[in-house]
Amino acid sequence: MTGISSVKKNLVYIYAESLERTYFDENIFPGLTSNLKKLERKSTSFSNISQIGGTGWTMGGITASQFGIPLITPSHGNSMSGMDQFLPAAIGMGDLLSEAGYHLAFMGGARLGFGGKGKLFSSHGFDEILGLDELITQTKDPSYVSAWGLYDDSLLGLVYKRFLELSASEVNFGLYTLTLDTHGPRGHTSKSVREIKYGDGSNSMLNTVAQSDRLLAEFITKIMESPFGDNTVIVLASDHLAMENGATGVLMEFEKQRKNLFMIIESDPKNGLEVKRHGTPLDIAPTILPFLGFKGEIGLGRNLLLDTVQNRTELTYIQNNVRYWNNSISNFWSFPTIDRSINIDIKNELVHIGNRSFRFPILIEINEDFETVMKFQFNKSDGQKSLIDHLNVIDEEKSFILIDDCKNAQNLAEFANPELIDSLGLIGYYIAIGKQGKLSKIENITSKKEYAFSELKRLVEPTFKVHRIAHAGGMVDNSTYTNSFEALDFNISRGFVYFELDFSFTLDNQLVCLHDWEGSFRRSFGFDSEGKVNLAEFRSLVAAHSKFSKCTLDGLATWMSENPSAHIVTDVKANNLKALELILKELPDAKYRVIPQIYKPENFNSVKRLGFNQIIWTLYRFPISNEEVIDWADKFYGPFAIAMPTNRAKSKLALQLSNKGVPTYAHTINSVKVMNNINNNLGVTEIFTDSIHPDRNLFDGIRDFLSD
């Protein structure tokens, strides 16, 4: 914005609730707005202001007139009061006037919280923001209010008083107000003008319009005739076209003729001017600026008085294309990226992300880069989408954090076990975290709570895909620990997709499927080994002395290519990282089809950096406390699981990990009774087994939302 005059004028801007220009048409409503029409003849009046998408309600109309953009939100247009800032990346008229040294004030008869109105002004340069709660104490009778707030005679009286105070100061100012009496469906009658009727007085809405005509004309005239009128520009504009009300039947007969009201009034105009150029509410702010002594463009708005080829071309282009720019306009909300943690403040009903704060209930959608979109529920209107409705249609690539009232939790029935939902109760708030409509966590929030970034990544990224694991390839011919192609073929035919295999290095640093070169070697070949052998000797031993065709890495690569559903879970007792590097090179699609087991938590990041998607930390060689295990698990990220012996599961470790969204395995289980017990009572998610069929007694609890 740049100056075009050394003398800067003050501004009084009146958002007249639903007072569209159609009410001024003498052919439709003769004599309805006679007082304002007299003022219009002395004003610069814009008679062709069409309503476009994103501007058809109060917050939409204010946004368009302030920022030159339609109000695009991820949820309902009046739902964004949960935001800490209103369109923080947009630059509006308030920002520009504030930067130019103007003192800005808003006075409205309704509460500021509705639709985020107060935050719109507080985010963009306004010094005073007063609504019902702030103004009611200045009225003579605090009980004199309508269903929406202050009656207009009370409000306009307070605004005029403030106008005189601001005018007496040495600072330029912009004073904005928003009326209420003409709000549908019937209007609200200020007692000072209740005697005014339109026609036979049978239509309460038209009576209210006639009454507002008197109140607004008197208010504007007082400003014009005041000692400060010469230095004041007055804008009278409808916030939007009238919604359904007692006059709708008549208005709809002239639907194509309906326009928004927009006039600029000066105390000493040379001549009245009707501007017929087609515009929208987006053009209001840049059209006003020259009257104050400035010039400039705001958002998509253009000065409707600037009659140049370029301006006409730009206006037409914007009007024809604005509906295609919703995604770009949405970026003005500047939703945060989660990079450290989120903190939930249950007392103040806020969720903190970095230095930003958002009110819940809230649905936070998260993409793969942890960029967020905030959705809120608008509860003032029947038939509007709930947060659960938004969750039902969430993009399949998006993760989510839902914080909602517990009494709404029953709506999550299709995502979670009903017993789990019932356990939340009906009082307070709960948090649900997951991806693609699948929950990985749901719990009550009873006090302040922090979720570290690593925990969130684990909870909102794709979870570990849980399937039963065939131990050492699974049993074949009543034999275990064979690590053989016969075991793999037999058990994949039974439905297994995860196969644990033991790997050992040969003398020439190749990998073969053998648990060890001692007892396992003796069981496999019938005699003791004198130590490691090279790969060629191992092949000869298998051919000559083994009942089963033990796997080698090259043979396993061929088998995996022939069986694309198979995944290998590694068990390497020595030189695990070196073995995984070799496996990564040799086995097909190993990053996603090989699941390394690690034995030391310090190795997690190293294995993750190799590129493996899923990891299992097995505890049988690492005897640390449950608390230490959980501490380490909090540092892990991406899909992982933790495996443990059955005895360790009895320490309630699996249950503790389950409550944090971490899937667990117990090994090696070959009893259905034991399997059911550790799942139902100890919280174990799945098992390593030699023999239990993968579809036997499928778990119906946590496994349902951790598996594919």
Phi, psi and omega in degrees: 000132179235154181278147174236358180213143178284341179260116181259130182267159175275162185232132167241118184244123181249113169275108181268112185306116172059014185273074185287162184295338181303328179295344181274351185284113183294336179285337182259313182231074184299129175075006186291320184235050187297325182290315179289330178293327176297318177293324181299325181293343178255007186246174167266109188246135183253110191262005185225050181263103182274149175274133178240172180304141179082009180230006191269019173213173190304309182294326177293317179294318179295316179302313181299317184285337180270319190246350182071024177223150173289157179274107178250123180232158178287340180232219181289147183297338178257014187267353194276014175294343177287348178285150175282332179223150182256115181045059187297337182270355179274149175249120183243182181300322178298317179300317184290316179293322178297317179297330179277004175097007179286142169271122186248136181223142173237133177228116181228148184283342181267171178290145185289335185289337185296122177071002182082021184301313180299322180289330176301311183285322181291335180279351191222052164091000182279137182268325179237131179223106189237127177239199184306310185296329181275330186268336187301329181288345180269355181271159179286327183230097182299343180275351182274082180218154174265185179297335181265331182153216181295140169291156186293330179293324175292312184299311185293331175296317179291323180294319179295320177300316180291327176301315180296319180295315181292323180294329181284346178278172182262009184253136172298150182217159168235122183244115182251144175217159180226119182279171183227335191303327184271018175287133179291175004272345183243348185084170181225127189265119172289137187294335182288345180231022186293341181285345183282127177233156175250126182062231180275002176078009184280342182255105185297328180293315180290328173301317182294322177298316179297321178293319178293326176304316179292311184298313183291320179296319178295319180297313181295318180297320178300319178294315182297324183270357179286165178299346185253005185298324183297335182258018186234132172256130181248130176246127173243119183215142171289145177285332178189170173296151181297135172277187185303126179206189183294347179254005186301320181305317179287315181302319183290337176295336182241037186307317184289343182264354186289133180220159174280150177276134175204111175222147179245124189242129175241154185291333182225065181287147178292310178208152172290151182219127172260123179257115184264359181300137182291128177218182177224172177301341178297336187269359188294308186300308181294339177284329180286323190311314181299332179291335179270348182107019180232169169217154179161169178249145180232121180057231179267003183280152178223151180292117183287348178269352182272098187264080175235161179301316181298317182294317179297320180295316180295317179303312181296317181297314181296314182298326182279339189241354187301329182293343181271356188254022183302317182297317179294319180294325179299334181296342180293348177285340178050051176299144187282163170257133179278120179229353178232296183196171165239144181236131182253124179253096187292328182296316182262003178055051181230145169245128184257130174233109187060232179262016179254151181225138183225140184275139173254159016295145184204145170244118180256113175272141186228129176267185187294339178265009180064025168280141189249160165226131183261132174237137181235161181258132176263114188262002186274349186229130179295148175084002178277155183295136172274171177297325178294322176300317177296321180295324181297335183244019180298143178303138185295343178270354185265141168265173184208155167233122180245124174240117188214170178290138182300331181293345177265358187295334181300337179289352178270011189305325183283349182256340188217159177301128181305325179296323178294319178295317180300328182292343180288335183080192185241003184244138176089200184239157174232160173240135175234133183231138179182198181212140176053039178077003178257130182276138170249348179199140171210130182199159174291149171250114184247347180204187177301140185217136177241135174245112180293156182303319181297321179291319178298317178302318180293325185278327185258341174283169178307128182284165176302129181278108189273124171221155176296142186252126176280111186291126180053036181089347182092163181288142173214132181054041180061017179248142177244170178059028183279333182048045191242162175293330178296319178294317180297314181296317183294315187279335173289331176290338178276350178113000176292145173236343177251126182232116174279134177228141176274137179235138174225150178279140173277177180298330180259026172062037170253160181258135173229160184271090181213134182294315179196172182264016181241258184300319180294321177299315182298317180294328183281322188243354174086005177207164181284146176273148174268009180135186180297151173238166179278175187298318181297317178295323179297316178300320180295319179298319180297316182294324187268329192234354185253138177292331185243153180274093183293145185287143165240165189295318180293320178293323179295324178299319178295316182297319180294324177295327180278345182229077189294346178278347187283141173235141182254128173259120187274148171224099182242115187282333183224145179053052185299313183297319178298319179296319181293325177297320179291318179298320181299326181281328192263326187267144184292135177050042190297331181302328184248344183250359174243130180246101181290142165264134174247155184247338177240129182297336178298340182273354185303308184297324180296317180291322179297321180293336175294339176113001180292135184282315182243144182223144172243125171266116180258136193260355191293341178253013185221080186280084177242170184289162177302319181299320179292322177299314181295321177300317178294318181300326179295339181269347181281162178213162182075183183289121175209162176224166179235129181252148183205156172295160181302319181299325179291326178297329180293347178281004182073013178297316181299321179294318178296318179292322178300320179295340177261008177083015182261119177289149183228154174237148169241151182217163335263126190250125178235013179242124179298322180298315179295318179302312181295324181293314184289334176282310186288326187251337185246356175080011178290137184278313182208181187225157159271136180214152172274329196222339186288125183305141184296340179259008182281122177051059179303135180290144180243016180254245185297332183299328183299322183260359174261342182266172170297000000 
